[in-house]
Amino acid sequence: MDLLARIPLLSPQTVYDLGCGPGTVTRILRRRWPEAIIMGIDGSAAMLERARREAPGVEWIEGDLAVWAPRQPADLIYSNAALHWLDDHEKLFERLIGEVSAGGILAVQMPRNHRAPSHVGMAETIAEGPWAERLARVRSICPVHDPAYYYDILAPHCRELDIWESEYLHLLDGERPVVEWTSGTALKPYLAALDETERADFLARYAGRMARAYPPRRDGRTLFPFRRLFIVATRA
């Protein structure tokens, strides 16, 4: 929603939601621009099937974001928490801004929490265990670069470029809340590569690190700072 609020387009004709998942954000795009052609793109057939059931009036397209291209230049390409799963961001972002029409917008949000204890501890746990060599080959979230990196890629193609970072302070509950959080995101591919015994050992080691890095407060809740990078690029 913070990204959407900074998009100045009044009446785009074509809007693409890259990495739409089950269409949670796509439905919000549909409400904001009811006259636009809205298309959600995702690589998961299961996610798209759920989206079709819950959001009529949107065209759902199964596709690989690494090679996806619109049928015609887009007025808005929107991507919330998806592009950090892809590598080679220099080529990716140069290609995506090239798919935007003149005056159109590329709007992107990506997590940039790789230097936080949650992700540093993940890397340490991967490296210290008997699974180190195997997990080193697992494809996971690609590190997101600093704002200047994306400025240098996009600025030559844009008449306006708005890049900022926000750190959100999430209030988490439970005994191992940071472990639960990362198990559904960055940790997920690594856990899938382990058997049940290895997975339990890995999580125990990782949970120990997270308990030290993010101790619960007096009220029992855990504070989890999380940084995100935002880009709103208006094509020249």
N, C-alpha and C positions, 0 to 999 in steps of 0.2 A: 504493500500500500504506500510506503514511503517513496518507492520508485515511481509508482503510477501517479502520485500527486505532483511530480516534477515534470510530467510530460505535457507540453503546451498545446498539443494538437486538438483542434475543435471537432473536425469531422473527417477523419481518415476514411478512405474507401476500403483499403485492404490492411488487415491486422493479422500478424502471425505470432503465435505464442509458442516459442521453442522450448521443448522439454516440459510440455503442459501437464504430464502425469494424468491424474484423474479429472483434470479440468477445473480445479478449485479456483485458480486465478483467471482462467479463460472465461469463466462465468461472470467474473467482475468486469473483464474487458467488454463482454457482451452487453452488460448493463450500462456501461459508460458510453459506448458507441453503438446504439441499437440499430443504426442504419448501415453500419459497416459490414463487410464480408470478413468474418472472423474465422481463422483456421488454427487449430491446435495440432502441433507436430510432436510426436514422441516415438521412441523406439520400442515401447512395451505395448504389445497387443492387448494384454490384460487391462492395463491402465486405460487404454483408449476405449475398450468395451464398456468399462465402468463410466467413462466420460460420456459416451453416447447415450447411455441410459439416463444420466442425470442432467444433461445439458443439450436439449434440442436447439436447433438454430445455429449450430457451429459445425463447420466441416472438420472432421477428425482425420488426420493423415499419419499413417505409420511410416517412419523414416529415420535414417541415421543422421543425426545432427552434424556429424563430421563432414558429410558431403551434401547435405540438403541445400536446395536452392529453390526460391519461389518461381512460380510460373511467369510472373512479371514483377518488375520492381515494386517493392512494398512501401506503403506509407508509414507503417510501423512494424518493426521487428522487436518483439518484447521477449525477454528471457529472464526468468526468476529462478536462481539457484539451480542451474543446469550446466552452464558452459564450463564450469570448473572440473567437470568430468572428462573434458576433451583436452588434448595436448596441442602443442604448436600454436599458441595463441596469436603469434604474430601473423601467420597466414590466415588463421580463423577469423580474426577481427577485421583484417583488411578485406577478406572476402565478404563478410557480412555487411560491412558498411557499403560495399559495392553493390549489394542487392537492394539497397534503399533508394527510393526515388529522390530527386532534388527537393529539398525542403522536408523530406521525411526523416524519421528518427529511428535510431538503434538504441534501445533501452535495455540495460543489463544490470542484474544484481548477482554477485558471487560472494560466497563466504571467503574471508581472508584471515583465517585463524590458525594458520600453519605454524606460527611461532609461539602459540600459546601452550601452556603446560599440557593441555588435553592432547595436542597433536605431537608435541615433543616426547611426551611420555609414551605415546603410541609407537613412535619410531624406536624408542629405547627398548620397549618390550619386544618388538619385532626382532631387533638386532641381538638381544641377549639370549634368546631361547633356542632350542634344538630345531625350531622351524625357520630360522633366519634365512637360510639359502632359498627355501621354497617360497616364503612370503615375499622375498625380494623380487620375485618374478610376477607377483600379483598386480594387476592394474587397479589402481585406486584413484582417489581424487588428485588431480594435478595441482601443484602449488600455484596460487594466483599471485601475479606480480604486483609491484607497487603502482600507484596511480600514474607516475611519470611514464612508465612503460607503455600503458595504454594511450596516454596522451600522444606520445611520439608516433604511434601507429595511426591513430584516428585523426589527429589535428590537420594533416595535409588534405583530408577529404571533407572537412566539416566547416560550416560557417559559424556554428556554435558548439561548444563542447563543455559539458558540466560533469565533473568527476569528483566524487567525495567518498569519504568513509564514515561509517557510524559504528560505534561499539555499543551493543545492546547488553544490558545486564539482566540475564534470565534468572528467575527465582525458581529453583528446582527442589522437588520433594523426593523423598525415598532414601533408601540406604546407600545406593550406589548411583546417584542421579546422573553424573557425568558419564559413567560407563553406559548407562541406559541410552543417553543422548547419542553418543558416538557410535553405539552398536547399530543404530538405524541409519547412520550416514557414513562417515569416513572409515569406520571399523568394519563395516558390513562385508566387503569383499575378502578381507583377511579372515574373518570368522568362518566364512563359507569354505575356505581352503583348508580348514583344520577339522580333524575328527572330533568326536565328542569329548574324549579325554584331554586332547590338546587344547580344545576350546576352553574347557574349565580351568586348566592350568594358566593359559594365556590371560583369561579374564581376571583370575585371582592376582596375578602379578600386576596387571594394568590397574586393577581396582586399588591396590596398595599405593601405587603412585598417585592416583587421582585423589585418594583420601588425604594424602599429605599436601597435595597442591591446592585442593579445594575443600578445606575443612568446613563442616557445618557451622552455621552461626548459632547464637544462643537460643534462637527459636526453633532450631532443628532444620532450617532450610539452608540450601547451598546456593551461593552466588556464583554464577557462571558467565563471565564477560565473553562476548562473542562479537568479533569484528566482521563487517561486511563492506564490500566495495560496490559502488554504484556508478553507472555511466549513463548519461543521456547525451547522445551525439546526433546533431542535426546536420544532415548531408548538405553540402554546398550545391 
